[in-house]
Amino acid sequence: MIEQQKKKRKSGEIDEAKRVYDSSLDHKGRIPLRASTGAWKASLFIIAIEFGERLSYFGIASNLITYMTRLLHQDLKTAAKNVNYWAGVTTIMPLIGGFLADAYTGRFFMIMLSSIIYFMGLSLLTLSEFLPSLKQCEVYKCSHQKKVHEVAFFLAMYLLSLGTGGHKPCLQSFGADQFDDDHLEERKQKMSFFSWWNFVLSCGVLLGVTLIVYVQDYVGWGVADLTLSITMGIAIIIFFIGKPFYRYRMPQGSPLTPLLRVLVAAIAKRKLPYPSNPDFLYEVPHHQSTESRGRLLRHTSNLRFLDKAAIIEVDDNPSAEGIKNPWRLATVTNVEETKLLLNMSPIWLTSLIFGLCIAQTSTFFTKQSSTMNRKIGHKFEIPPASMTSVTAIGMIISVTIYEKILVSVLRRRTGNERGISILQRIGIGMIFIVLSMATAGSVERKRLRSVEKEIIQGGRVGTLSMSVFWLVPQYIIIGIGDGFSIVGLQEYFYEQVPDSMRSLGIAFYLSIIGVGSFISSFLITIVDHVTEKIGGTSWFGKDLNKSRLDKFYWLMTAMSGLNLLAYVLIAKRYTYKNVQRSLIVVDGDEEKGST
């Protein structure tokens, strides 16, 4: 029986090699020619809408705390919490959108739907600045904002969250889907795709936090919102025009069901002895599977308890087409996919501190810059939120150097087609995050000394004489770290999840930023309560000059340093996804992808 199974498996692999990989199916189930679809020609349309969305998101998010304190008249602590809550919801919503796309709607439909919702949010935000019935009161004529404007504003903001929930998990995974994992050249292109994706993303961020923020501060928030609405509308049209060039993956129902079956089968067979050879575990070729969920995975030796789900019993009939009772007998691939998700949990947990540190760039970093001398020459003054552009510049430099110089050198030296492993790239980024928090603490301590000398003792009114360019090191270090960690996390959560869960995989990455924002709000609350109770004065005063952000930054330096040690220990023991590469036909020749 086992020999018969092996022969059928081998035959299936050969048959599979003769077919075009299933990612080339269009949304109607047709198979277009490889040369006319996918790869960079399709990805450029997808990157265009990502540019428009990131321009809009960071144009709003980077200056959001300024809007809430200046126009909604919220104090620093309340504004920081509201920004973190919104950022948290915005980056956790993709878990829902990613699941729905993988299971039911498909990525293309979800991107179009969420893009329209996103456009509605931008439009409402624009109307709240121009319609007299929704418009905010004059900044200097009232101390409390009109309730109707607050309602319209927060409704628009959370429409953006809802749109992002379907947009972010699907767009990047849809772009990566345009490259075939079983095609050697396209697989290498996909590795560069994540880096260049973030390069374009950073360009959108750069324009958002410079041009858009400048318009917000010196021309008008309504004009800025109108500009973003028009840009997003054009980006949606460009994305739709690329429809004939895309490769589509059809949704195949809940990707979580096979994983649940593995757990049920493993528990039911918990008393069975392990087979003497893992080849005796049950597997079925992809083209014979009734669920056809992706590539076959090789057996790994970790989490052996789950292997019992694939043990063939006397009552099982593996020679028959399909599985009679999938709740009793699982394939090796399904078992390995379950292991993948369980192995991801420690990586996800140790990445949360990264999300916590990133959250500071759009809150406290921005408020720091608002208290400092931002003038260039006699007339031009840098908007506080525009300092975030330095982070984007750092990321652009990091990604460019890595892709143009380091990858080729590292490939020759390590023999790894990525240059370094995904988890090594994430770990390098985490080192930079620790350095950025330490730098932020040192700079803030210097700023507070200037506050003591100029404002408290000298009676100075307004901003400090200390230049805002003192903040450049902490911004650029965190940007360089992003070029390693963010790109690595995106690639990790796309590549290491089961093939049927790739939108959800990107959502897992985004949830790190979202949960990190929630942790930031929670940490602020705890630190505020503890420091006020113990020391009599909170680290977070009503304004920044009466706060002790330097101590808060040093606390995060210690937390991120300890977290880095835990991450290194976990990453050393991590087992990567082990795919059974198929032989594919490329220009009439057979090519075998490496594992």
URBELKA-V647899 format. One record per pair of residues at least 6 apart in sequence whose C-alpha atoms are under 7 Angstrom apart, sorted by the first residue. I is the first residue (numbers start at 0). GAP is how many residues later the second one is. D is the distance in Angstrom with one decimal. If there is no record, write none. Layout:
i->I gap->GAP d->D
i->I gap->GAP d->D
//
This chain:
i->1 gap->278 d->6.6
i->4 gap->314 d->6.4
i->8 gap->275 d->6.3
i->8 gap->276 d->5.3
i->11 gap->273 d->5.3
i->11 gap->275 d->6.7
i->12 gap->272 d->6.6
i->12 gap->569 d->6.6
i->15 gap->271 d->6.7
i->16 gap->565 d->5.7
i->16 gap->566 d->4.8
i->16 gap->567 d->4.8
i->16 gap->568 d->7.0
i->17 gap->566 d->6.6
i->17 gap->567 d->6.8
i->22 gap->154 d->6.8
i->22 gap->224 d->6.0
i->22 gap->225 d->5.9
i->22 gap->226 d->5.4
i->23 gap->7 d->6.0
i->23 gap->8 d->6.8
i->23 gap->223 d->4.7
i->23 gap->224 d->6.2
i->24 gap->6 d->4.8
i->24 gap->222 d->6.0
i->24 gap->223 d->5.5
i->24 gap->224 d->6.5
i->25 gap->221 d->5.5
i->25 gap->222 d->4.8
i->26 gap->221 d->5.6
i->26 gap->223 d->6.8
i->35 gap->209 d->6.7
i->36 gap->208 d->4.5
i->36 gap->209 d->5.7
i->36 gap->210 d->6.3
i->37 gap->140 d->4.3
i->37 gap->141 d->6.4
i->37 gap->207 d->6.1
i->37 gap->208 d->5.4
i->37 gap->209 d->5.5
i->38 gap->139 d->5.0
i->38 gap->140 d->5.1
i->38 gap->147 d->6.9
i->41 gap->136 d->6.8
i->41 gap->200 d->6.6
i->41 gap->203 d->5.4
i->41 gap->204 d->5.5
i->42 gap->132 d->5.3
i->42 gap->135 d->6.7
i->44 gap->193 d->6.3
i->44 gap->194 d->5.2
i->44 gap->197 d->5.7
i->45 gap->125 d->7.0
i->45 gap->129 d->6.1
i->45 gap->193 d->5.9
i->46 gap->150 d->6.8
i->47 gap->187 d->6.2
i->48 gap->186 d->4.7
i->48 gap->187 d->6.1
i->48 gap->190 d->6.1
i->49 gap->151 d->6.9
i->50 gap->149 d->6.4
i->50 gap->150 d->5.8
i->50 gap->153 d->5.2
i->51 gap->179 d->6.1
i->51 gap->180 d->5.3
i->51 gap->183 d->5.8
i->52 gap->179 d->6.5
i->53 gap->147 d->6.3
i->53 gap->150 d->5.5
i->53 gap->151 d->6.1
i->54 gap->149 d->4.5
i->54 gap->150 d->5.5
i->54 gap->152 d->6.5
i->54 gap->153 d->4.7
i->55 gap->152 d->6.7
i->55 gap->172 d->5.5
i->57 gap->147 d->5.7
i->57 gap->150 d->5.5
i->57 gap->151 d->6.4
i->58 gap->149 d->4.0
i->58 gap->150 d->5.4
i->58 gap->153 d->5.5
i->58 gap->154 d->6.1
i->61 gap->147 d->6.5
i->61 gap->300 d->5.1
i->61 gap->323 d->5.5
i->62 gap->150 d->6.7
i->62 gap->322 d->5.2
i->63 gap->19 d->6.9
i->64 gap->14 d->5.8
i->64 gap->15 d->6.5
i->64 gap->18 d->6.4
i->64 gap->298 d->6.3
i->67 gap->6 d->5.8
i->67 gap->11 d->5.9
i->68 gap->6 d->6.0
i->68 gap->7 d->6.7
i->68 gap->10 d->6.3
i->70 gap->68 d->5.9
i->71 gap->72 d->6.9
i->71 gap->73 d->5.4
i->72 gap->70 d->6.5
i->72 gap->71 d->6.3
i->74 gap->467 d->6.4
i->75 gap->466 d->6.2
i->75 gap->467 d->6.3
i->79 gap->283 d->5.9
i->80 gap->440 d->5.3
i->83 gap->433 d->5.0
i->83 gap->434 d->6.1
i->83 gap->437 d->6.1
i->84 gap->432 d->6.9
i->84 gap->433 d->6.2
i->86 gap->427 d->6.1
i->86 gap->430 d->6.4
i->87 gap->426 d->3.8
i->87 gap->427 d->5.9
i->87 gap->429 d->5.2
i->87 gap->430 d->5.6
i->88 gap->72 d->6.6
i->88 gap->425 d->6.5
i->89 gap->71 d->4.3
i->89 gap->74 d->6.4
i->89 gap->75 d->6.6
i->89 gap->424 d->6.9
i->90 gap->419 d->5.2
i->90 gap->420 d->5.4
i->90 gap->422 d->6.3
i->90 gap->423 d->4.4
i->91 gap->418 d->6.7
i->91 gap->419 d->4.8
i->91 gap->422 d->5.4
i->92 gap->69 d->6.7
i->92 gap->72 d->4.4
i->93 gap->70 d->6.9
i->93 gap->71 d->3.8
i->93 gap->72 d->5.8
i->93 gap->74 d->6.6
i->93 gap->75 d->5.6
i->93 gap->413 d->5.0
i->94 gap->409 d->6.0
i->94 gap->412 d->5.0
i->94 gap->413 d->6.7
i->95 gap->69 d->6.9
i->96 gap->68 d->5.2
i->96 gap->69 d->4.3
i->97 gap->68 d->6.5
i->97 gap->71 d->5.3
i->97 gap->72 d->6.3
i->97 gap->405 d->4.6
i->97 gap->406 d->4.3
i->97 gap->409 d->6.1
i->98 gap->404 d->7.0
i->98 gap->405 d->5.4
i->100 gap->6 d->5.2
i->100 gap->9 d->6.0
i->100 gap->402 d->6.9
i->101 gap->149 d->5.4
i->101 gap->398 d->6.5
i->101 gap->399 d->5.9
i->101 gap->401 d->6.2
i->102 gap->148 d->5.1
i->102 gap->149 d->5.6
i->102 gap->150 d->4.1
i->102 gap->151 d->4.5
i->102 gap->152 d->6.3
i->103 gap->147 d->5.2
i->103 gap->148 d->6.8
i->103 gap->149 d->5.8
i->104 gap->146 d->6.4
i->105 gap->143 d->6.9
i->105 gap->144 d->6.0
i->105 gap->145 d->5.2
i->106 gap->63 d->5.3
i->106 gap->67 d->6.3
i->109 gap->56 d->5.8
i->110 gap->55 d->6.2
i->110 gap->56 d->5.1
i->110 gap->59 d->6.4
i->110 gap->60 d->6.5
i->113 gap->49 d->4.3
i->113 gap->50 d->6.8
i->113 gap->52 d->5.2
i->113 gap->53 d->5.5
i->114 gap->48 d->6.1
i->114 gap->52 d->6.5
i->114 gap->121 d->6.9
i->116 gap->42 d->6.5
i->116 gap->46 d->5.1
i->117 gap->41 d->6.4
i->117 gap->42 d->4.9
i->117 gap->45 d->4.5
i->117 gap->46 d->6.9
i->118 gap->110 d->6.4
i->118 gap->113 d->6.6
i->118 gap->114 d->6.8
i->120 gap->35 d->4.5
i->120 gap->36 d->6.5
i->120 gap->38 d->4.9
i->120 gap->39 d->5.3
i->121 gap->34 d->6.8
i->121 gap->103 d->6.7
i->121 gap->107 d->5.5
i->122 gap->106 d->6.1
i->123 gap->32 d->5.6
i->124 gap->28 d->6.1
i->124 gap->31 d->5.5
i->124 gap->100 d->6.6
i->125 gap->96 d->5.5
i->125 gap->99 d->5.1
i->125 gap->100 d->5.6
i->127 gap->6 d->4.9
i->127 gap->7 d->5.2
i->127 gap->21 d->6.4
i->127 gap->24 d->6.3
i->127 gap->25 d->6.7
i->128 gap->6 d->4.9
i->128 gap->7 d->6.9
i->128 gap->93 d->4.9
i->129 gap->92 d->6.5
i->133 gap->14 d->6.1
i->133 gap->15 d->5.0
i->134 gap->14 d->6.0
i->135 gap->9 d->6.5
i->135 gap->10 d->6.2
i->135 gap->13 d->5.7
i->136 gap->8 d->6.4
i->136 gap->9 d->6.6
i->168 gap->334 d->4.9
i->168 gap->335 d->6.5
i->168 gap->337 d->4.9
i->168 gap->338 d->4.9
i->169 gap->333 d->5.1
i->172 gap->321 d->6.9
i->172 gap->329 d->6.2
i->172 gap->330 d->5.6
i->172 gap->333 d->6.8
i->175 gap->14 d->6.3
i->177 gap->68 d->6.8
i->177 gap->69 d->5.7
i->178 gap->7 d->5.2
i->178 gap->8 d->6.4
i->178 gap->11 d->5.9
i->179 gap->6 d->5.7
i->179 gap->7 d->6.1
i->180 gap->6 d->5.0
i->181 gap->399 d->6.6
i->181 gap->400 d->6.6
i->181 gap->402 d->6.8
i->181 gap->411 d->6.0
i->182 gap->410 d->6.9
i->183 gap->409 d->5.8
i->190 gap->227 d->6.9
i->193 gap->293 d->6.2
i->193 gap->297 d->6.6
i->194 gap->204 d->6.0
i->194 gap->292 d->6.1
i->197 gap->289 d->6.9
i->198 gap->197 d->5.5
i->198 gap->200 d->6.6
i->201 gap->190 d->5.0
i->201 gap->193 d->6.8
i->201 gap->194 d->6.3
i->204 gap->187 d->6.3
i->205 gap->183 d->4.9
i->205 gap->186 d->5.7
i->208 gap->176 d->6.1
i->208 gap->177 d->4.6
i->208 gap->179 d->6.2
i->208 gap->180 d->5.8
i->209 gap->176 d->4.8
i->209 gap->179 d->6.6
i->211 gap->12 d->5.8
i->212 gap->170 d->6.7
i->212 gap->172 d->6.6
i->212 gap->173 d->6.4
i->213 gap->169 d->6.0
i->214 gap->9 d->5.8
i->215 gap->8 d->5.7
i->216 gap->166 d->6.7
i->254 gap->245 d->6.0
i->254 gap->246 d->6.2
i->257 gap->76 d->6.4
i->258 gap->75 d->6.5
i->258 gap->79 d->5.4
i->260 gap->65 d->6.7
i->260 gap->66 d->4.9
i->261 gap->47 d->5.7
i->261 gap->68 d->5.9
i->261 gap->72 d->6.8
i->261 gap->73 d->6.0
i->262 gap->43 d->7.0
i->263 gap->63 d->6.4
i->264 gap->44 d->4.7
i->264 gap->62 d->5.6
i->264 gap->63 d->4.7
i->264 gap->64 d->6.3
i->265 gap->39 d->6.9
i->265 gap->40 d->5.4
i->265 gap->42 d->5.1
i->265 gap->43 d->4.1
i->268 gap->39 d->6.0
i->268 gap->40 d->6.6
i->269 gap->38 d->6.6
i->273 gap->34 d->6.9
i->280 gap->29 d->5.2
i->280 gap->30 d->5.2
i->280 gap->31 d->6.5
i->280 gap->51 d->6.7
i->281 gap->28 d->5.1
i->281 gap->29 d->6.4
i->281 gap->30 d->6.3
i->281 gap->49 d->5.3
i->281 gap->50 d->6.0
i->282 gap->48 d->4.7
i->282 gap->49 d->5.4
i->283 gap->47 d->6.8
i->285 gap->6 d->5.7
i->285 gap->9 d->6.8
i->285 gap->10 d->6.7
i->287 gap->33 d->6.9
i->287 gap->34 d->6.9
i->288 gap->33 d->5.9
i->289 gap->32 d->5.8
i->292 gap->206 d->6.8
i->292 gap->207 d->5.8
i->293 gap->205 d->5.3
i->293 gap->206 d->6.6
i->294 gap->284 d->6.9
i->295 gap->37 d->5.6
i->295 gap->283 d->6.1
i->295 gap->284 d->5.5
i->296 gap->36 d->4.9
i->296 gap->39 d->6.7
i->296 gap->281 d->5.6
i->296 gap->282 d->4.5
i->296 gap->283 d->5.5
i->297 gap->280 d->5.4
i->297 gap->281 d->5.9
i->297 gap->282 d->6.0
i->298 gap->33 d->6.5
i->298 gap->37 d->6.7
i->302 gap->36 d->6.8
i->305 gap->29 d->6.3
i->306 gap->28 d->6.4
i->308 gap->20 d->5.7
i->308 gap->21 d->5.4
i->309 gap->19 d->5.6
i->309 gap->20 d->4.9
i->309 gap->21 d->5.5
i->309 gap->22 d->6.0
i->336 gap->161 d->5.5
i->339 gap->156 d->6.7
i->339 gap->157 d->6.4
i->340 gap->156 d->6.6
i->346 gap->220 d->7.0
i->349 gap->213 d->6.2
i->349 gap->217 d->5.7
i->350 gap->161 d->6.6
i->351 gap->160 d->5.3
i->351 gap->163 d->6.9
i->351 gap->164 d->5.4
i->352 gap->163 d->6.5
i->352 gap->207 d->6.0
i->353 gap->76 d->6.9
i->354 gap->157 d->5.6
i->354 gap->158 d->4.3
i->354 gap->161 d->4.2
i->354 gap->162 d->6.7
i->355 gap->160 d->4.1
i->355 gap->161 d->5.8
i->355 gap->163 d->6.4
i->355 gap->164 d->5.5
i->358 gap->157 d->6.9
i->358 gap->158 d->5.5
i->358 gap->161 d->7.0
i->365 gap->18 d->5.7
i->365 gap->19 d->5.4
i->368 gap->15 d->5.2
i->368 gap->99 d->5.7
i->369 gap->14 d->5.0
i->370 gap->92 d->4.9
i->370 gap->93 d->6.3
i->371 gap->91 d->5.2
i->371 gap->92 d->4.9
i->371 gap->93 d->6.6
i->371 gap->94 d->5.8
i->371 gap->95 d->5.9
i->371 gap->96 d->5.3
i->372 gap->90 d->6.0
i->372 gap->91 d->5.7
i->372 gap->92 d->5.4
i->372 gap->93 d->5.7
i->372 gap->94 d->4.7
i->372 gap->95 d->5.5
i->373 gap->7 d->5.3
i->373 gap->8 d->5.2
i->373 gap->93 d->6.3
i->373 gap->94 d->5.4
i->374 gap->6 d->4.2
i->374 gap->7 d->6.3
i->387 gap->87 d->6.9
i->389 gap->82 d->6.6
i->389 gap->85 d->5.8
i->389 gap->86 d->5.6
i->390 gap->84 d->4.9
i->390 gap->85 d->5.0
i->390 gap->87 d->6.4
i->390 gap->88 d->4.1
i->391 gap->87 d->6.0
i->393 gap->82 d->4.8
i->393 gap->83 d->7.0
i->393 gap->85 d->4.3
i->393 gap->86 d->4.9
i->394 gap->84 d->4.5
i->394 gap->85 d->4.9
i->394 gap->87 d->6.0
i->394 gap->88 d->4.7
i->397 gap->82 d->5.2
i->397 gap->85 d->5.3
i->398 gap->84 d->5.4
i->406 gap->11 d->6.9
i->406 gap->12 d->5.0
i->409 gap->9 d->4.4
i->409 gap->10 d->6.7
i->410 gap->6 d->5.7
i->410 gap->7 d->6.6
i->410 gap->8 d->4.2
i->421 gap->66 d->5.5
i->421 gap->70 d->6.2
i->422 gap->65 d->7.0
i->422 gap->148 d->6.4
i->424 gap->59 d->5.4
i->424 gap->60 d->6.3
i->424 gap->63 d->5.7
i->425 gap->58 d->5.7
i->425 gap->59 d->4.1
i->425 gap->62 d->5.1
i->425 gap->63 d->6.5
i->426 gap->58 d->7.0
i->427 gap->56 d->6.5
i->428 gap->52 d->4.0
i->428 gap->53 d->6.2
i->428 gap->55 d->4.7
i->428 gap->56 d->4.4
i->429 gap->51 d->6.5
i->429 gap->55 d->6.5
i->429 gap->134 d->6.7
i->431 gap->45 d->6.1
i->431 gap->46 d->6.2
i->431 gap->49 d->4.9
i->432 gap->45 d->5.6
i->432 gap->48 d->6.0
i->433 gap->123 d->5.5
i->433 gap->126 d->5.8
i->433 gap->127 d->6.0
i->435 gap->38 d->4.8
i->435 gap->41 d->5.5
i->435 gap->42 d->5.6
i->436 gap->116 d->5.7
i->436 gap->117 d->6.8
i->436 gap->119 d->6.6
i->436 gap->120 d->5.2
i->437 gap->115 d->6.8
i->437 gap->116 d->6.1
i->437 gap->119 d->5.6
i->438 gap->35 d->5.6
i->439 gap->34 d->5.5
i->439 gap->113 d->6.4
i->440 gap->109 d->4.4
i->440 gap->110 d->6.8
i->440 gap->112 d->4.9
i->440 gap->113 d->5.6
i->441 gap->108 d->6.9
i->442 gap->27 d->6.8
i->442 gap->28 d->7.0
i->443 gap->105 d->6.8
i->443 gap->106 d->5.2
i->444 gap->105 d->5.5
i->447 gap->97 d->6.9
i->450 gap->94 d->6.6
i->453 gap->6 d->5.5
i->454 gap->6 d->6.7
i->488 gap->20 d->6.2
i->489 gap->16 d->6.3
i->489 gap->19 d->6.1
i->492 gap->12 d->4.8
i->492 gap->13 d->5.8
i->492 gap->15 d->6.7
i->492 gap->16 d->6.1
i->493 gap->8 d->5.3
i->493 gap->11 d->5.2
i->493 gap->12 d->5.8
i->495 gap->81 d->5.8
i->496 gap->8 d->6.0
i->527 gap->10 d->5.2
i->527 gap->11 d->6.1
i->527 gap->12 d->6.3
i->530 gap->6 d->6.4
i->530 gap->7 d->5.0
i->530 gap->8 d->6.4
i->531 gap->6 d->4.2
i->538 gap->8 d->5.0
i->538 gap->9 d->4.6
i->538 gap->10 d->6.6
i->539 gap->7 d->4.6
i->539 gap->8 d->6.4
i->540 gap->6 d->4.6
i->577 gap->17 d->6.7
i->578 gap->16 d->6.1
i->579 gap->15 d->6.8
i->580 gap->12 d->5.7
i->580 gap->13 d->6.7
i->580 gap->14 d->6.3
i->581 gap->10 d->6.5
i->581 gap->11 d->6.9
i->582 gap->7 d->6.3
i->582 gap->8 d->5.7
i->582 gap->9 d->4.8
i->583 gap->6 d->5.6
i->583 gap->7 d->5.6
i->583 gap->8 d->6.7
i->584 gap->6 d->6.4
//
